Amino acid sequence: MEHRNGVQAKPDAALDGLVGPLATRITFDKDAIRETKRLVDVSSLPPDVEIAPKGDALLASLKRPAAQERIRKPNPLKVPVALAVR
């Protein structure tokens, strides 16, 4: 099957045999990834002094009786709830 721009399209079943071997050949330099993530964090995260008060406010709101009641309600959707704030 060929598209008008000359790129060949493969059916889904044919991709399985191509994607697996390709994925095993691709490797990434872990140090480069780590440094890139650090640079993104530096440029996009607010300073720690701005994060702490927001985190404190979140934890305080989770301690409120209404929040605790909602946290303890049965979970019919089986969504993991790991909010045990003391």
N, C-alpha and C positions, 0 to 999 in steps of 0.2 A: 504494500500500500504506500503510495507516495503523495505527499502534499504538493500544492502548487509551487512552493518555494524550493522543492527538490529534497527536502528532509524526509527521510523514510520513517514512517510510523510503524510501530510494532504492536501486534495484539498483546493484551495483558499476559497471556500465558507464555508468550515468547520472552517477555521481559524478565521472568523469574530466572532464567538461565544466564541472563546478562548482568543483572543487578547484583546478585550474590558475589560472583567472582570480582566484579568491579569494586564492591564495597570492601572486600578483604585486601585489595591492592592499595586502597587509599589509606594513608596514615598521616597523622598530623603531629607536628612538633608540640609536645605538651607544654614545654616552657614558653613557646610563642603564644599558645592559647592562653596560658595563665597570665602572661604579661598583657595581652590584649584585653582580657577581662578586667584586670586591675586598672588599666587606663580608662576603660569604659566606666568603671565604678567611680574613679576619681573625677571624671568629667560630668557624670550624671547624678551622683548621689549628693544629697545635702550634707553639710558638715555634721559630725557627730553631735555637736551641741544643739543642733536643730532636731535630730532624730530622737534623742532621749526623752524630751518632754512629750512628744507624740506617743512614744511607746508607753510612757507612764500613764497617759490619758487613756490609752486603749486598755491597759490592764485594769485601771480603776473602773472603767465602764463595764468590764467583764465581771467585776466583783459585785455589781449592783444586783439586788434581788430579782428584778425582772429578767436580767440577762441570765442569771443562774437558773431561773425557772425554765427559760427557753432551751438552755444548754442541756438540762436534765430530761427534757421531754423525750418520749419515744421517737425513734428515728425510722419512720416507715420506708424511707428511700435508701436506708443502709449506707448513708454517707458517713464516712469516718468523722467522729467528733472527738477531738483531743484537747478540750478546753476545760481543764480542771484547775481553776484559779483559786488559790487559798488566800 
